[in-house]
Amino acid sequence: MINLPMFRYHPEPIKTGAFKTGEVVICDCCGGETNVYYSGPFFSIEEIEFLCPGCIKDGKANTKFDSIFQDYDSCDEVSDIEKQNELCARTPGYNSWQQEYWLAHCNDYCAFIGYVGWNEINQMGIEAEIEKDLSANNSESISHIRQNLKNNGNMQGYLFRCLVCGTHRLHIDYN
């Protein structure tokens, strides 16, 4: 078992593919060997090949490379700037086709759960919850989304869960 620090807004980063495992590499931040390394978005002037989970969690990568993992302008708004800093500077991001966008609910950022299509939403039994969220926050028809949202398809879903009330939310992107 791999011992990872806990990321509040990205609780299963190996499962979602934000971290790769296996090959031993050298972290560009701390210089230590690691067999778990980051493979998600990293906005930095410098070209960085490998980052270990610890350097992300404690903010060393953000400080050393003046970098972020999530664009501050591509997040829902929350009132606590420290929550925004934790998300953007110390949380592994996720990969999307266009621009990653992080959803919030109950004045806190949601946890990124993973990549989904409508079949996965149906299997989880959260269709009504997602339909309610999409009706309030998306301009597309629910029937169009139901028909076209496919995991690894042309319309991709990014599933989030509110850390306060447990509500599921969905961001959609197109290739």
Z-matrix of the N, CA and C atoms (Angstrom, degrees):
N
C 1 1.463
C 2 1.519 1 109.77
N 3 1.304 2 115.66 1 138.99
C 4 1.451 3 122.02 2 -179.64
C 5 1.525 4 108.57 3 -90.33
N 6 1.325 5 116.24 4 131.03
C 7 1.452 6 121.28 5 -179.62
C 8 1.529 7 109.10 6 -93.44
N 9 1.320 8 116.02 7 104.85
C 10 1.465 9 122.28 8 -179.98
C 11 1.519 10 109.82 9 -107.41
N 12 1.329 11 117.27 10 148.71
C 13 1.459 12 117.81 11 169.31
C 14 1.529 13 108.54 12 -67.03
N 15 1.309 14 116.37 13 156.38
C 16 1.465 15 120.56 14 179.25
C 17 1.524 16 109.39 15 -83.46
N 18 1.319 17 115.66 16 126.96
C 19 1.457 18 121.73 17 175.35
C 20 1.522 19 107.31 18 -106.57
N 21 1.301 20 115.75 19 111.92
C 22 1.466 21 122.87 20 -175.77
C 23 1.535 22 112.21 21 -53.23
N 24 1.323 23 116.97 22 -44.65
C 25 1.454 24 120.81 23 -174.26
C 26 1.539 25 113.87 24 -95.61
N 27 1.304 26 116.47 25 0.90
C 28 1.469 27 121.14 26 176.43
C 29 1.539 28 107.23 27 -148.61
N 30 1.344 29 116.37 28 74.72
C 31 1.472 30 120.61 29 -169.61
C 32 1.526 31 116.57 30 -69.03
N 33 1.335 32 119.06 31 -21.90
C 34 1.470 33 120.73 32 -179.06
C 35 1.533 34 110.80 33 -129.44
N 36 1.341 35 117.43 34 64.94
C 37 1.464 36 120.22 35 -173.36
C 38 1.530 37 115.30 36 -68.92
N 39 1.312 38 117.97 37 -20.54
C 40 1.473 39 118.58 38 174.41
C 41 1.527 40 109.25 39 -75.75
N 42 1.320 41 116.40 40 -44.86
C 43 1.467 42 121.49 41 178.86
C 44 1.529 43 111.59 42 -59.09
N 45 1.338 44 117.68 43 -38.18
C 46 1.461 45 120.95 44 -178.43
C 47 1.528 46 112.97 45 -83.34
N 48 1.338 47 117.09 46 -7.36
C 49 1.457 48 120.89 47 179.12
C 50 1.517 49 114.89 48 88.66
N 51 1.332 50 117.85 49 5.91
C 52 1.471 51 120.37 50 178.40
C 53 1.526 52 110.66 51 -66.77
N 54 1.326 53 116.34 52 -29.45
C 55 1.463 54 121.54 53 175.23
C 56 1.516 55 109.21 54 -118.67
N 57 1.303 56 115.78 55 139.88
C 58 1.464 57 123.18 56 171.88
C 59 1.527 58 107.14 57 -99.05
N 60 1.310 59 115.59 58 155.07
C 61 1.461 60 120.34 59 179.66
C 62 1.523 61 110.12 60 -131.90
N 63 1.333 62 114.83 61 163.04
C 64 1.458 63 120.00 62 173.80
C 65 1.510 64 112.62 63 115.07
N 66 1.317 65 116.57 64 -84.02
C 67 1.457 66 122.66 65 -177.70
C 68 1.536 67 110.10 66 -58.71
N 69 1.331 68 116.70 67 136.17
C 70 1.466 69 120.91 68 175.55
C 71 1.517 70 108.21 69 -85.53
N 72 1.345 71 115.25 70 125.22
C 73 1.468 72 121.98 71 -178.69
C 74 1.531 73 108.65 72 -129.06
N 75 1.309 74 115.83 73 170.78
C 76 1.463 75 121.97 74 177.26
C 77 1.524 76 108.35 75 -104.34
N 78 1.329 77 116.67 76 124.58
C 79 1.462 78 122.12 77 178.27
C 80 1.532 79 108.75 78 -66.77
N 81 1.331 80 116.40 79 127.80
C 82 1.464 81 121.57 80 179.82
C 83 1.527 82 112.48 81 -68.33
N 84 1.319 83 117.44 82 -15.68
C 85 1.458 84 120.75 83 -178.42
C 86 1.525 85 111.98 84 -90.69
N 87 1.328 86 117.11 85 -58.10
C 88 1.469 87 120.72 86 -174.74
C 89 1.526 88 113.63 87 -96.45
N 90 1.338 89 117.40 88 -15.63
C 91 1.458 90 121.19 89 -179.09
C 92 1.514 91 114.19 90 80.60
N 93 1.327 92 117.08 91 4.37
C 94 1.458 93 121.08 92 179.89
C 95 1.518 94 112.77 93 -85.23
N 96 1.329 95 115.65 94 157.10
C 97 1.465 96 120.94 95 175.07
C 98 1.520 97 109.41 96 -78.21
N 99 1.321 98 115.54 97 142.95
C 100 1.457 99 120.39 98 177.02
C 101 1.522 100 109.38 99 -150.44
N 102 1.326 101 115.95 100 145.38
C 103 1.467 102 119.71 101 173.50
C 104 1.535 103 110.36 102 -106.09
N 105 1.337 104 116.44 103 11.80
C 106 1.457 105 123.71 104 173.70
C 107 1.521 106 106.43 105 -129.04
N 108 1.322 107 117.20 106 120.24
C 109 1.456 108 119.13 107 -175.53
C 110 1.523 109 110.33 108 -142.24
N 111 1.320 110 114.43 109 151.02
C 112 1.451 111 123.37 110 -174.11
C 113 1.521 112 112.07 111 -72.17
N 114 1.339 113 116.51 112 139.67
C 115 1.456 114 121.03 113 179.28
C 116 1.529 115 112.08 114 -133.55
N 117 1.319 116 117.19 115 16.54
C 118 1.460 117 120.78 116 -178.72
C 119 1.511 118 112.30 117 -99.22
N 120 1.334 119 116.96 118 -168.44
C 121 1.464 120 121.10 119 -178.55
C 122 1.532 121 111.49 120 -67.49
N 123 1.328 122 115.04 121 139.78
C 124 1.462 123 122.37 122 -179.88
C 125 1.518 124 107.03 123 -146.46
N 126 1.317 125 116.31 124 112.05
C 127 1.453 126 121.92 125 -175.34
C 128 1.519 127 108.94 126 -96.47
N 129 1.340 128 115.49 127 104.40
C 130 1.460 129 122.66 128 -175.54
C 131 1.522 130 108.61 129 -149.10
N 132 1.313 131 116.69 130 151.00
C 133 1.467 132 120.60 131 174.93
C 134 1.526 133 109.47 132 -68.80
N 135 1.319 134 116.63 133 -39.49
C 136 1.463 135 121.64 134 -179.09
C 137 1.531 136 110.84 135 -79.11
N 138 1.316 137 115.76 136 149.34
C 139 1.459 138 121.79 137 173.90
C 140 1.521 139 107.94 138 -81.97
N 141 1.297 140 116.86 139 116.51
C 142 1.456 141 122.88 140 -178.91
C 143 1.519 142 107.64 141 -115.23
N 144 1.332 143 115.61 142 129.07
C 145 1.456 144 119.17 143 -178.34
C 146 1.528 145 112.36 144 -94.17
N 147 1.347 146 116.76 145 -44.34
C 148 1.466 147 119.98 146 -174.88
C 149 1.525 148 111.04 147 -135.50
N 150 1.326 149 115.40 148 136.69
C 151 1.463 150 122.36 149 172.21
C 152 1.511 151 108.42 150 -132.96
N 153 1.330 152 116.20 151 135.46
C 154 1.461 153 120.37 152 176.55
C 155 1.530 154 109.65 153 -83.73
N 156 1.316 155 118.10 154 158.08
C 157 1.464 156 121.41 155 -179.44
C 158 1.535 157 112.98 156 -59.05
N 159 1.322 158 117.28 157 -37.08
C 160 1.465 159 120.24 158 -178.07
C 161 1.516 160 112.71 159 -63.42
N 162 1.314 161 117.83 160 -40.33
C 163 1.472 162 121.21 161 179.99
C 164 1.526 163 112.02 162 -69.02
N 165 1.323 164 117.10 163 -25.06
C 166 1.461 165 120.79 164 174.54
C 167 1.533 166 108.78 165 -76.35
N 168 1.316 167 116.70 166 -51.30
C 169 1.462 168 122.06 167 -174.77
C 170 1.523 169 112.73 168 -60.23
N 171 1.344 170 117.69 169 -43.11
C 172 1.469 171 118.92 170 -176.16
C 173 1.528 172 113.33 171 -87.16
N 174 1.329 173 117.96 172 0.31
C 175 1.454 174 121.62 173 176.03
C 176 1.519 175 115.25 174 85.36
N 177 1.335 176 117.59 175 1.38
C 178 1.475 177 119.60 176 -179.48
C 179 1.528 178 111.50 177 -61.88
N 180 1.320 179 117.79 178 -41.13
C 181 1.471 180 120.25 179 -179.57
C 182 1.522 181 110.33 180 -64.03
N 183 1.328 182 116.62 181 -43.12
C 184 1.463 183 121.12 182 178.05
C 185 1.525 184 111.19 183 -59.98
N 186 1.311 185 117.32 184 -45.00
C 187 1.467 186 122.12 185 -178.05
C 188 1.525 187 111.58 186 -70.82
N 189 1.329 188 116.82 187 -48.89
C 190 1.466 189 120.71 188 -175.42
C 191 1.530 190 112.26 189 -63.93
N 192 1.321 191 117.51 190 -39.76
C 193 1.457 192 120.95 191 -174.44
C 194 1.530 193 113.30 192 -106.76
N 195 1.342 194 117.19 193 7.11
C 196 1.463 195 121.82 194 -178.54
C 197 1.528 196 108.83 195 46.16
N 198 1.316 197 114.95 196 59.25
C 199 1.458 198 121.66 197 -168.04
C 200 1.523 199 111.61 198 -130.78
N 201 1.323 200 115.04 199 169.47
C 202 1.464 201 121.70 200 173.67
C 203 1.527 202 109.33 201 -139.91
N 204 1.320 203 114.77 202 160.35
C 205 1.466 204 121.80 203 179.07
C 206 1.524 205 111.33 204 -104.07
N 207 1.315 206 116.15 205 -17.07
C 208 1.465 207 122.61 206 178.11
C 209 1.522 208 106.96 207 -141.62
N 210 1.317 209 116.72 208 131.95
C 211 1.455 210 121.67 209 179.00
C 212 1.536 211 109.73 210 -65.71
N 213 1.321 212 116.41 211 127.19
C 214 1.471 213 121.17 212 179.86
C 215 1.524 214 112.06 213 -56.50
N 216 1.327 215 117.34 214 -32.60
C 217 1.468 216 120.80 215 -179.05
C 218 1.526 217 113.47 216 -81.63
N 219 1.317 218 117.20 217 -5.19
C 220 1.462 219 121.35 218 -179.35
C 221 1.520 220 111.04 219 -111.80
N 222 1.325 221 114.49 220 44.87
C 223 1.469 222 122.14 221 178.83
C 224 1.520 223 108.36 222 -138.49
N 225 1.324 224 116.05 223 147.56
C 226 1.455 225 119.08 224 168.36
C 227 1.530 226 107.76 225 -61.14
N 228 1.310 227 116.50 226 161.49
C 229 1.460 228 120.26 227 179.87
C 230 1.522 229 110.97 228 -86.82
N 231 1.339 230 115.11 229 140.26
C 232 1.459 231 122.88 230 168.13
C 233 1.525 232 106.67 231 -131.70
N 234 1.322 233 117.81 232 157.76
C 235 1.463 234 120.27 233 -173.60
C 236 1.528 235 113.56 234 -81.59
N 237 1.315 236 118.68 235 -18.34
C 238 1.465 237 122.37 236 -176.42
C 239 1.524 238 110.16 237 -96.71
N 240 1.329 239 117.20 238 111.48
C 241 1.464 240 121.87 239 -178.12
C 242 1.525 241 111.42 240 -63.71
N 243 1.323 242 118.72 241 -29.07
C 244 1.471 243 120.53 242 178.85
C 245 1.526 244 110.79 243 -65.74
N 246 1.326 245 117.47 244 -34.69
C 247 1.473 246 120.10 245 175.73
C 248 1.525 247 110.08 246 -64.88
N 249 1.319 248 116.65 247 -40.59
C 250 1.463 249 120.14 248 177.91
C 251 1.529 250 110.43 249 -65.42
N 252 1.318 251 117.50 250 -40.90
C 253 1.468 252 120.47 251 178.02
C 254 1.522 253 111.59 252 -65.50
N 255 1.336 254 117.15 253 -40.37
C 256 1.468 255 119.79 254 177.40
C 257 1.523 256 110.10 255 -61.15
N 258 1.328 257 116.82 256 -44.49
C 259 1.457 258 120.28 257 -179.47
C 260 1.525 259 111.59 258 -64.90
N 261 1.310 260 117.41 259 -52.38
C 262 1.466 261 120.89 260 -170.92
C 263 1.527 262 113.74 261 -78.66
N 264 1.330 263 117.44 262 -32.10
C 265 1.465 264 120.57 263 -173.21
C 266 1.525 265 114.52 264 -104.27
N 267 1.356 266 117.81 265 -18.12
C 268 1.470 267 119.08 266 -173.11
C 269 1.530 268 113.68 267 -137.66
N 270 1.318 269 116.83 268 22.26
C 271 1.466 270 121.28 269 179.27
C 272 1.525 271 109.36 270 -130.46
N 273 1.337 272 118.01 271 130.06
C 274 1.465 273 119.16 272 175.85
C 275 1.520 274 110.41 273 -61.37
N 276 1.314 275 115.75 274 139.27
C 277 1.456 276 120.81 275 179.58
C 278 1.514 277 111.93 276 -86.26
N 279 1.305 278 115.61 277 -169.89
C 280 1.461 279 121.74 278 174.68
C 281 1.528 280 107.74 279 -130.04
N 282 1.312 281 116.81 280 158.81
C 283 1.459 282 121.41 281 -179.23
C 284 1.521 283 110.75 282 -94.44
N 285 1.328 284 115.54 283 134.55
C 286 1.460 285 120.84 284 173.33
C 287 1.524 286 108.30 285 -133.47
N 288 1.326 287 115.72 286 173.44
C 289 1.454 288 119.28 287 -177.20
C 290 1.524 289 111.87 288 -75.70
N 291 1.302 290 116.98 289 -46.39
C 292 1.467 291 120.19 290 -177.30
C 293 1.529 292 108.41 291 -95.04
N 294 1.302 293 116.53 292 -96.74
C 295 1.460 294 122.43 293 178.89
C 296 1.523 295 108.34 294 -126.08
N 297 1.314 296 116.80 295 128.27
C 298 1.457 297 120.84 296 176.19
C 299 1.532 298 108.41 297 -59.66
N 300 1.312 299 115.75 298 140.83
C 301 1.461 300 121.31 299 177.81
C 302 1.516 301 108.06 300 -134.75
N 303 1.340 302 117.34 301 131.91
C 304 1.461 303 121.63 302 -176.66
C 305 1.517 304 109.64 303 -106.51
N 306 1.323 305 115.87 304 125.03
C 307 1.454 306 122.38 305 -178.01
C 308 1.526 307 111.47 306 -88.15
N 309 1.333 308 115.07 307 154.33
C 310 1.464 309 122.57 308 176.83
C 311 1.526 310 108.47 309 -127.73
N 312 1.332 311 114.65 310 164.37
C 313 1.465 312 122.08 311 176.81
C 314 1.517 313 106.30 312 -162.93
N 315 1.306 314 118.85 313 145.51
C 316 1.469 315 123.13 314 -179.75
C 317 1.541 316 111.58 315 55.71
N 318 1.324 317 116.46 316 37.57
C 319 1.462 318 123.69 317 178.03
C 320 1.527 319 114.00 318 58.91
N 321 1.339 320 116.21 319 32.30
C 322 1.465 321 121.85 320 173.85
C 323 1.529 322 107.01 321 -147.99
N 324 1.306 323 115.33 322 156.08
C 325 1.455 324 118.37 323 176.92
C 326 1.515 325 109.71 324 -71.77
N 327 1.308 326 114.85 325 147.98
C 328 1.455 327 121.52 326 177.44
C 329 1.522 328 109.63 327 -83.90
N 330 1.319 329 115.79 328 159.85
C 331 1.463 330 121.80 329 174.22
C 332 1.524 331 108.18 330 -83.72
N 333 1.336 332 116.38 331 133.78
C 334 1.456 333 120.62 332 174.67
C 335 1.519 334 107.92 333 -76.17
N 336 1.334 335 116.13 334 123.11
C 337 1.460 336 122.12 335 -177.49
C 338 1.518 337 111.59 336 -96.27
N 339 1.344 338 117.36 337 -40.52
C 340 1.453 339 118.85 338 178.89
C 341 1.504 340 113.49 339 155.98
N 342 1.325 341 113.89 340 -172.43
C 343 1.457 342 124.10 341 -176.72
C 344 1.524 343 108.53 342 -92.93
N 345 1.333 344 116.22 343 131.54
C 346 1.470 345 119.81 344 -176.51
C 347 1.520 346 111.60 345 -141.86
N 348 1.319 347 113.54 346 157.04
C 349 1.451 348 123.37 347 165.42
C 350 1.521 349 107.19 348 -115.48
N 351 1.327 350 116.92 349 -177.88
C 352 1.467 351 118.79 350 -178.70
C 353 1.532 352 111.56 351 -65.52
N 354 1.329 353 118.32 352 -30.63
C 355 1.469 354 120.10 353 177.50
C 356 1.522 355 111.00 354 -60.06
N 357 1.339 356 117.71 355 -43.53
C 358 1.470 357 120.93 356 179.82
C 359 1.528 358 110.84 357 -66.71
N 360 1.321 359 116.80 358 -39.07
C 361 1.472 360 121.06 359 177.60
C 362 1.522 361 109.30 360 -62.28
N 363 1.316 362 116.29 361 -43.12
C 364 1.463 363 122.09 362 178.36
C 365 1.532 364 110.40 363 -62.73
N 366 1.328 365 117.73 364 -45.89
C 367 1.467 366 121.44 365 179.90
C 368 1.527 367 112.12 366 -62.61
N 369 1.324 368 117.24 367 -31.96
C 370 1.466 369 121.25 368 178.52
C 371 1.530 370 112.12 369 -78.85
N 372 1.328 371 116.75 370 -12.60
C 373 1.464 372 120.90 371 179.83
C 374 1.525 373 113.77 372 72.78
N 375 1.329 374 117.28 373 29.99
C 376 1.466 375 120.38 374 -177.00
C 377 1.532 376 112.18 375 -116.47
N 378 1.340 377 117.44 376 22.97
C 379 1.459 378 120.77 377 -177.58
C 380 1.519 379 112.29 378 -57.83
N 381 1.341 380 117.78 379 -48.26
C 382 1.471 381 121.10 380 -177.40
C 383 1.527 382 110.71 381 -61.80
N 384 1.307 383 116.63 382 -40.76
C 385 1.461 384 121.68 383 179.22
C 386 1.536 385 110.89 384 -63.08
N 387 1.319 386 116.28 385 -45.14
C 388 1.466 387 121.65 386 -179.90
C 389 1.525 388 110.37 387 -68.76
N 390 1.319 389 117.72 388 -41.07
C 391 1.460 390 120.79 389 178.49
C 392 1.525 391 111.08 390 -61.09
N 393 1.323 392 116.79 391 -40.98
C 394 1.472 393 121.32 392 177.69
C 395 1.533 394 110.04 393 -62.04
N 396 1.326 395 117.23 394 -45.49
C 397 1.464 396 121.70 395 179.41
C 398 1.525 397 110.17 396 -63.36
N 399 1.319 398 117.25 397 -46.26
C 400 1.461 399 120.85 398 -178.46
C 401 1.524 400 111.39 399 -65.45
N 402 1.317 401 117.60 400 -38.64
C 403 1.463 402 120.71 401 178.77
C 404 1.527 403 111.06 402 -61.30
N 405 1.310 404 116.73 403 -36.28
C 406 1.462 405 121.13 404 -178.49
C 407 1.526 406 112.91 405 -83.01
N 408 1.339 407 117.99 406 -24.42
C 409 1.465 408 120.26 407 -168.89
C 410 1.520 409 115.66 408 -128.79
N 411 1.331 410 118.89 409 8.96
C 412 1.461 411 120.31 410 -175.29
C 413 1.517 412 108.83 411 -139.52
N 414 1.317 413 116.68 412 143.17
C 415 1.465 414 120.36 413 -177.53
C 416 1.528 415 113.20 414 -88.51
N 417 1.321 416 117.98 415 -10.11
C 418 1.464 417 120.25 416 -178.57
C 419 1.523 418 111.49 417 -82.67
N 420 1.322 419 115.61 418 153.45
C 421 1.467 420 119.34 419 178.58
C 422 1.530 421 109.36 420 -71.89
N 423 1.304 422 115.32 421 145.73
C 424 1.464 423 121.07 422 179.02
C 425 1.526 424 110.15 423 -61.99
N 426 1.330 425 117.84 424 -39.55
C 427 1.473 426 119.36 425 -179.12
C 428 1.529 427 110.70 426 -64.18
N 429 1.334 428 117.64 427 -38.07
C 430 1.469 429 120.76 428 176.90
C 431 1.531 430 110.17 429 -63.42
N 432 1.304 431 116.76 430 -43.05
C 433 1.471 432 120.76 431 179.72
C 434 1.527 433 109.94 432 -65.43
N 435 1.325 434 117.81 433 -45.93
C 436 1.473 435 121.37 434 178.72
C 437 1.524 436 111.61 435 -55.58
N 438 1.311 437 116.66 436 -42.14
C 439 1.464 438 121.45 437 -177.19
C 440 1.526 439 112.92 438 -74.36
N 441 1.311 440 117.93 439 -32.17
C 442 1.464 441 120.81 440 -168.90
C 443 1.522 442 115.94 441 -110.82
N 444 1.315 443 118.70 442 -14.59
C 445 1.463 444 120.72 443 -178.28
C 446 1.525 445 109.56 444 -76.00
N 447 1.321 446 115.74 445 108.69
C 448 1.465 447 121.94 446 -178.67
C 449 1.517 448 108.77 447 -130.47
N 450 1.326 449 116.50 448 133.23
C 451 1.459 450 120.06 449 176.01
C 452 1.522 451 108.34 450 -63.18
N 453 1.305 452 117.23 451 124.35
C 454 1.474 453 124.89 452 -174.98
C 455 1.527 454 112.08 453 66.82
N 456 1.334 455 116.69 454 23.66
C 457 1.456 456 121.05 455 176.54
C 458 1.519 457 110.54 456 -102.13
N 459 1.337 458 116.07 457 -166.16
C 460 1.465 459 120.33 458 179.79
C 461 1.520 460 112.91 459 -71.90
N 462 1.328 461 117.59 460 -25.75
C 463 1.458 462 123.44 461 173.96
C 464 1.533 463 106.32 462 -115.77
N 465 1.323 464 116.36 463 115.10
C 466 1.467 465 121.88 464 -174.27
C 467 1.526 466 110.13 465 -109.69
N 468 1.324 467 116.18 466 139.58
C 469 1.456 468 121.36 467 175.73
C 470 1.521 469 111.49 468 -104.76
N 471 1.338 470 115.32 469 143.11
C 472 1.467 471 123.19 470 177.35
C 473 1.524 472 105.78 471 -121.81
N 474 1.328 473 116.20 472 112.59
C 475 1.457 474 121.73 473 -172.17
C 476 1.526 475 111.28 474 -93.39
N 477 1.323 476 115.45 475 133.74
C 478 1.462 477 123.71 476 177.61
C 479 1.527 478 109.34 477 -125.75
N 480 1.343 479 116.41 478 157.16
C 481 1.470 480 121.52 479 176.45
C 482 1.528 481 108.55 480 -132.96
N 483 1.317 482 116.33 481 131.48
C 484 1.460 483 121.93 482 177.98
C 485 1.527 484 109.61 483 -64.79
N 486 1.324 485 115.92 484 131.49
C 487 1.465 486 120.88 485 179.73
C 488 1.525 487 112.31 486 -78.75
N 489 1.322 488 117.39 487 -14.31
C 490 1.467 489 121.21 488 -178.36
C 491 1.528 490 111.04 489 -92.34
N 492 1.348 491 116.73 490 -52.52
C 493 1.473 492 119.85 491 -173.95
C 494 1.530 493 113.89 492 -113.06
N 495 1.339 494 117.98 493 -8.93
C 496 1.463 495 120.90 494 178.17
C 497 1.516 496 115.61 495 86.56
N 498 1.330 497 118.23 496 0.53
C 499 1.462 498 121.64 497 179.11
C 500 1.531 499 110.72 498 -62.46
N 501 1.320 500 115.45 499 137.76
C 502 1.462 501 120.86 500 175.96
C 503 1.526 502 109.40 501 -89.94
N 504 1.328 503 115.24 502 141.78
C 505 1.459 504 122.05 503 177.01
C 506 1.520 505 108.40 504 -131.08
N 507 1.328 506 116.11 505 157.23
C 508 1.459 507 120.87 506 -176.02
C 509 1.518 508 110.63 507 -133.70
N 510 1.330 509 115.11 508 130.45
C 511 1.465 510 122.17 509 170.24
C 512 1.523 511 105.70 510 -106.11
N 513 1.329 512 116.80 511 141.40
C 514 1.464 513 122.16 512 -177.62
C 515 1.525 514 108.79 513 -120.57
N 516 1.321 515 115.17 514 142.27
C 517 1.461 516 122.04 515 178.94
C 518 1.532 517 108.45 516 -139.34
N 519 1.311 518 115.91 517 157.11
C 520 1.460 519 122.41 518 -178.79
C 521 1.513 520 109.70 519 -122.54
N 522 1.349 521 116.29 520 146.31
C 523 1.467 522 117.95 521 175.91
C 524 1.502 523 110.69 522 -85.39
